[in-house]
Amino acid sequence: MSRAPVAGRASAGPAPGSAGLKPDLQERPVAALPDGSRVRVVIEGLTPEIDAGRFPIKRVSGESVIVEVDAFADGHDRIACVLRHRHEAERDWHETRMQPLVNDRWRGAFTVQRPGRHLYTVQAWVDAFASWRHDLRRRPGDDPDLPPALAAGAQMVEAAAARAGGADARALADAAARIARGAIEARREAALDDALAQLMARYDARRFAADYARELAVVVDRERARCGAWYEFFPRSCSETGHGRLADCMPRLDYAAAMGFDVIYLPPIHPIGRSFRKGRNNTTTPEPGDVGSPWAIGAKEGGHKSVHPELGTLDDFRRFVEAAQARGLEVALDLAFQCAPDHPYVGEHPEWFRHRPDGSIQYAENPPKKYQDIYPFDFETDDWPALWRELKSIVDFWVAENVRIFRVDNPHTKPFPFWEWLIGEVKRVHPDVLFLSEAFTRPKVMHRLAKLGFTQSYTYFTWRNTKHELTAYFTELTTPPGSEYFRPNVWPNTPDILNEFLQFGGRPGFMIRFVLAATLAATYGIYGPAFELLEAEPREPGSEEYRNSEKYEIRRWNLQRPDSLRDFITHVNRIRREHPALHSNASLQFHAIDNEQLICYSKATDDGTDIVLVIVNLDPHHRQSGWLELPLERFCIESDRPYQMHDLLGGARYLWHGARNYVELDPQAPAHLFILRRHLRREQDFDYYM
Amino acid sequence: MSRAPVAGRASAGPAPGSAGLKPDLQERPVAALPDGSRVRVVIEGLTPEIDAGRFPIKRVSGESVIVEVDAFADGHDRIACVLRHRHEAERDWHETRMQPLVNDRWRGAFTVQRPGRHLYTVQAWVDAFASWRHDLRRRPGDDPDLPPALAAGAQMVEAAAARAGGADARALADAAARIARGAIEARREAALDDALAQLMARYDARRFAADYARELAVVVDRERARCGAWYEFFPRSCSETGHGRLADCMPRLDYAAAMGFDVIYLPPIHPIGRSFRKGRNNTTTPEPGDVGSPWAIGAKEGGHKSVHPELGTLDDFRRFVEAAQARGLEVALDLAFQCAPDHPYVGEHPEWFRHRPDGSIQYAENPPKKYQDIYPFDFETDDWPALWRELKSIVDFWVAENVRIFRVDNPHTKPFPFWEWLIGEVKRVHPDVLFLSEAFTRPKVMHRLAKLGFTQSYTYFTWRNTKHELTAYFTELTTPPGSEYFRPNVWPNTPDILNEFLQFGGRPGFMIRFVLAATLAATYGIYGPAFELLEAEPREPGSEEYRNSEKYEIRRWNLQRPDSLRDFITHVNRIRREHPALHSNASLQFHAIDNEQLICYSKATDDGTDIVLVIVNLDPHHRQSGWLELPLERFCIESDRPYQMHDLLGGARYLWHGARNYVELDPQAPAHLFILRRHLRREQDFDYYM
């Protein structure tokens, strides 16, 4: 594909109703004659496009955008079609020629690098020279219309010469002369010259060019938006005694880094409210010394821009971020836009909260549930511009402290236009900032949040446990249109969710859910050390809340426990790092296996050099076996050649032949993480696998 | 559904950035804060909508438009959702409440009557009273928040009373008082009163209401746009001797009316060019007396607004139209926007045609094919406004002569914007005018023409002959989104197309193709008498052109031939008229039958009172039999009750039980046209069928 910068400009051709009008017609009203009346090309059905261009698609640096459109004109003229794209800060379009597929469909592609917002659209026009050339090629040698046709072509080439400059202009003028005069067959040969066709394409006047109805946007993020392993922990539990401080967390950072995580996500680190503070296990009767929920933000010590004094100072936080960076870890903060009753905002901006008829402030309620320790903001307040700006200033504050990832708490309880504005404004200045939407709610709401700007989204993964559920859900997550804007960040557990599968599955259950998360999704996270230490007791039967939840109390964790999943996690994270196939979701495919308790899927790089095949036993209690059916063609394996399957988890290597193969998995080692090595055919009589 | 006219108005609420701003904020730029910032409801995913509202959907008078949207707000508030619609000439919206389905999907419907362009859109808002009522219902009796909640509700009802008038205002004020004071349980009961909920819905302030992004259009046509049987013939062949005149056609009109047709479509009736006139069988060497192709329009006697002198005068044409109307027939004319070289336009407006370098006018060419008798218009001419207006004046001329249906010849060789303008302008004044697109071309082009305004479209039916082809094609034609704008008009033959199936299928082949056309599609047509007289000889082997085609010569037809399909056609057309199930395509469903040569499908009215089941033997040479499987549930038949199948073609009645039944069809009577009569269960001991 050629690529050349082209100045952005309006489509050519005189404005309708002006040029060429006879005097008597100019007197009649021309209002009924539409703009673009001589534009003969139609461009429609463009993909990817979200909600008629209302929302951008998403990419990370280095990825490509493959664009398709239906483009056609009346009659049988040939058309030309270009894909145009530019970073929003650039003035000129880059162009690549689109190629025809079948059925009037055209395809083109461009690669994005610079983070930020890029625009793309399509332009097409009737290619007069190509049409003429196509007809010329089909004219018999004795066609009496050959001389006038050649004369018409020579005129076209002359006109292009006038538009060109330098050597190109001379080449075109020469060609025009050769087409205009001489023996018929020599004239035709000159007209059909391929180099001439290329020159003519370059200097096409694009008369009556059609522009696609909309310019579409692609938001380009850095690599971490697509791929990463997250580790969440409560810093206040990081001390041997008393309230842990950020300064106490260095060993925990070492520990997470050693396990191979990329992102450390901290629950809110701000002062915690005292009025209506919740006690252990979410009771409304706290005892002295109960630490309260970090999500009940704000006290006399400060609000969303302050560090909880018992965690340390802002300087301690800065040192924490630096220490994480030094270990290759990035810190993600929690954005929970709500206030404890003693948050400074409540006194300073009572108009930002909803009031009851008696003048008191309405706390959060979803009858019969009550959250007296939380005041939600009233986004319908007349003072909304000040509220919006203040909330954005919280993000700006932490961005200035080198935080570039925010996990947003319950975004679905704040208005959609607010998030679209906030994320857009922050990323306009800092395109490297990532926002994770923690919205466990209805599907349309989750998708809207992703469309309006959230970089990543929590998912229903926790509640998808059977082969059928996992297959349907991850097929949906990894195929367009959803996959164009919704980037899953999957979590087997969170401080709020201890799924039934973990409660009853024992250590194998944790392993199963971990390997699924880490290989089905390029981005996943765990809440630890509860996860690796197999914490599985619910507050009461049927509940998904943890008993003795860290949300309400400090926990001491014995990281050295022999049954810890630490080594298993380390192993899987290492495999993830080493295998680019696992760094994205687009290639995910599920494969048939004749046992409902076994799931099989693969991911591969675009170039096919890295192919990972995962088989998981979904049954935490029993050994399961079955026959799987691999699509050999997809992996470019010839059916009569052996191929090597190297299980990176167990270490074993198998030589497989053909599509059907037997697998068997014990719950104690519930997954194969195979690398597929194709046989390289060589002249020499020994085998290579790549 | 309630329905009340509501004045069109902007959504409520102060403009962003104005009301309630603190002085210090007013000094900061507010440009970055978007409009509609407090609009919390999202409306998306509206259906039906064509290409993001770029094109209208289509209906006929009396049909309904069922609209669905995704609508939701942040948080857990209840929302209200209305469907708004109006004729474009009306100022105020009509509204109907939409009902929630599952997964944040809402549905509403409206019926269209008045022909022309109607608009529809959706409005939704947070329903504060319904949200409050929902919460109130879930509050326990001892909830300490009950009194403040009731006080807040009373305030809402008072505010609504202030917006209402008359008795409603008094009722609301009374309710507010009952909610505000008294015993708690009585207050709650007053608050939860259903009549109050209805009143509150009527006087909802619709604060921060969201309007769907677009107002969409539906073009409403008269009934004939959906359903009709067309008959095409050449008037010049209607005389016993010499060139037939319009005045000679009265017996032919009687004949077509007796067969039960609705529309008479005439090939162009204008003067035919003499220069480069084509001879019999499309030769370029005409003999004296050869009549030429009616599509080579224009001679010294006139052009598109003239009647061929050998057919008669404009008065003769008027009498022809009246005679047709008297027989219940409507006349459709051909619009072929092209000129013979001796058309008056060529001399008067040479700038409307493309010129070769030597100054001569370019005739139609698609090398190596040449059409020297045709000059296409050059729609890229600088004089396009005059050309467009002149072409529209042709339509206006014949509309003034009471022609209301135009079959448009090769619309795909003229620019799309031209047709969109022309059809839009004509229908703006005459919404009863129908345009049939004769575009046998690529699918995207055919669909674009339908989208931009053509009332009906020719189809690929002629080339769809196997069960698989017919099933796939008619499923596509009768399901959204295509069925929202593309109305098929299917023809087993045309003067241009004698399909292979007819060439080799004999009389059974014609019967098969006829019954398929007349029952698969609500609108169909035949080119007669070639069709009913089984004309089957191609110009040469492999050609789809007729030998001795009427396009180039006068034919004499013996309408009394005993093998004529006249009676069969009459019979099928009578069944079509009597059975409303056959008047539309939306209900078409195909049913399983275990023989590839047998096809089975049904159509039913919305209320299920008319159910037609068609079974056709697609093999014109052999008897075929098979077992069919009927979806009894769809037809509301209980599996243990018998039902009657009455074959309207053969006259036989069968009593069937259960889903599986045997059928057998001979090529000489290749179709069953069953009416399905359900058993009515009665107390009495005899059977009724409805």
Interface residues (C-beta under 8 A of the other chain):
Chain A: P14 P16 G17 A19 G20 L21 K22 L25 R28 V30 A32 L33 P34 G36 S37 R38 V39 R40 V42 E44 G45 D51 A52 G53 R54 D70 F72 D74 G75 H76 N103 D104 D135 L136 R138 R139 P140 D143 D145 P148 A151 A152 Q155 R207 F208 A213 R356 P357 D358 S360 E365 N366 P367 P368 K370 F379 E380 T381 D382 D383 W384 P385 A386 W388 R389 H412 T413 K414 P415 F416 P417 F418 E420 W421 E425 R442 P443 K444 V445 R448
Chain B: P14 P16 G17 A19 G20 L21 K22 L25 R28 V30 A32 L33 P34 G36 S37 R38 V39 R40 V42 E44 G45 D51 A52 G53 R54 D70 F72 D74 G75 H76 N103 D104 D135 L136 R138 R139 P140 D143 D145 P148 A151 A152 Q155 R207 F208 A213 R356 P357 D358 S360 E365 N366 P367 P368 K370 F379 E380 T381 D382 D383 W384 P385 A386 W388 R389 H412 T413 K414 P415 F416 P417 F418 E420 W421 E425 R442 P443 K444 V445 R448
